[in-house]
Amino acid sequence: MTPKKSEISVRPPAFLYSAGLLHCEGASLRKLAERFGTPLYVYSAGLIRERVRAFDKAFRGFPHTVCYSVKANSNLSLLRLLARMGCGFDVVSGGELARVQKAAPRAVRSVVFSGVGKTANELKAALKAGILLFNVESEAELHVLAECAAQLKKTASLAMRVNPDVSAETHPYISTGLHQHKFGVPIQQARALYALAAKQRYLRPAGVSVHIGSQITDVSPFGEAMERVAQLVRELHGDGHAIRYVDAGGGLGIAYQDFGNFDFVAAVTKYAGTLTKPLRGLGLHLLLEPGRSIVGPAGTLLTRVVYEKTNGGKKFVIVDAAMNDLIRPSLYSAYHEIIPVQAPPETAYEQVDVVGPICETGDFFARERKLPATQSGDLLAVLDAGAYGMSLASNYNTRPKAAEVLVDKKSAKIIRRRETIADLLRQEL
Ligand SMILES: *Cc1c(COP(=O)(O)O)cnc(C)c1O
């Protein structure tokens, strides 16, 4: 029996009940769990495509490139899917660059490279690869980039990542646009750094970049940041720099809760209006670096109940996934909706903590959550786990990493094999 909407949140369009069982597109999650085991990450190709299209449509009036932020979910198959849709990529390490080179070699010319601690080796790898833009985050990095470029005799197009000193309402660990954060250079110092860069034979100042944080649901800080960036671009044009790109970063939030009332197309349309308004008439090409808003809702972590127990009147549902698979609840106190794979009959709900097997009190997915009664062996789906889920997974407690499956309509393909304990031990002496 399919539960009423008021009882269980149903997440259109990728994860829906059909004949009483939760599906990802046309694939039954119960069948996927039987075939591939748990814990298992399941992604919807259809929803990822839909999200990219929504971005392209919202920004259609402004020259732009969607440079998907690889750190949100870096699986090679997902990168390939995104490259086929015309995406470029935002990378923050040599490892992420190597992923793009492997998954989508032709997309390398649409790569932007961000990060406060790029090493000379990473910069050289990106110069050799021929990426679009280096987002430089300090004067020290500017000097190292100039040296690397001169050594290789390759010109580096760069943007200074400026810190606009705007505050975004989000978790303090993922807010990045205030002057006390480690990211970027103070916007007041940017002009001097562009002047310095322009004197270097192998550096070409080509853009301005900004990224104020993640999971931002109110668009006004984006607007404030863009006003400041637009003013800087005018000054830089006046100084004679051929600034062609504005990289607006990522950060658009998704609805982890109350998603029944959340309209993504409306949100991204509003976001597009807010970003582009201050930039009109400046002859710019906009680069966007969304991560979470593309892949977050497209992924679910599927897990099986191992045990149930009651301690001091408190009920615990112990599942086979843990904080090593999905650390967001532990790290950011993040909320993830959890729903049963088998739609429950209209029985009692109980208040439980959903926890993993790891030896940490912080190893939980939900606390004091009202869930339909479960028993050991039942399958649960932790929703909105497509971003910062697998990409933050670890091997803590010597737990092999989960497998990943990509669903496209009725087809379900393994896109990362389940790690084995032998895989884990192999690197050690
Ligand atoms: C993390 C990050 C992003 C992606 O942020 P989302 O919130 O996932 O959209 C984009 N750009 C930079 C520089 C980042 O560090």
Ligand as a Chemical Component Dictionary entry (heavy atoms), coordinates in Angstrom:
data_LIG
# 
_chem_comp.id                   LIG 
_chem_comp.type                 NON-POLYMER 
_chem_comp.pdbx_formal_charge   0 
_chem_comp.three_letter_code    LIG 
# 
loop_
_chem_comp_atom.comp_id 
_chem_comp_atom.atom_id 
_chem_comp_atom.alt_atom_id 
_chem_comp_atom.type_symbol 
_chem_comp_atom.charge 
_chem_comp_atom.model_Cartn_x 
_chem_comp_atom.model_Cartn_y 
_chem_comp_atom.model_Cartn_z 
_chem_comp_atom.pdbx_ordinal 
LIG C1 C1 C 0 32.533 23.624 -2.692 1  
LIG C2 C2 C 0 32.682 24.621 -3.769 2  
LIG C3 C3 C 0 31.707 24.746 -4.769 3  
LIG C4 C4 C 0 30.416 23.954 -4.768 4  
LIG O1 O1 O 0 29.555 24.355 -3.767 5  
LIG P1 P1 P 0 28.045 23.786 -3.699 6  
LIG O2 O2 O 0 27.530 24.350 -2.454 7  
LIG O3 O3 O 0 28.143 22.300 -3.669 8  
LIG O4 O4 O 0 27.333 24.278 -4.903 9  
LIG C5 C5 C 0 31.941 25.643 -5.793 10 
LIG N1 N1 N 0 33.081 26.381 -5.843 11 
LIG C6 C6 C 0 34.038 26.306 -4.904 12 
LIG C7 C7 C 0 35.254 27.129 -5.018 13 
LIG C8 C8 C 0 33.869 25.418 -3.834 14 
LIG O5 O5 O 0 34.811 25.350 -2.886 15 
# 
loop_
_chem_comp_bond.comp_id 
_chem_comp_bond.atom_id_1 
_chem_comp_bond.atom_id_2 
_chem_comp_bond.value_order 
_chem_comp_bond.pdbx_ordinal 
LIG C1 C2 SING 1  
LIG C2 C3 SING 2  
LIG C2 C8 DOUB 3  
LIG C3 C4 SING 4  
LIG C3 C5 DOUB 5  
LIG C4 O1 SING 6  
LIG O1 P1 SING 7  
LIG P1 O2 DOUB 8  
LIG P1 O3 SING 9  
LIG P1 O4 SING 10 
LIG C5 N1 SING 11 
LIG N1 C6 DOUB 12 
LIG C6 C7 SING 13 
LIG C6 C8 SING 14 
LIG C8 O5 SING 15 
# 
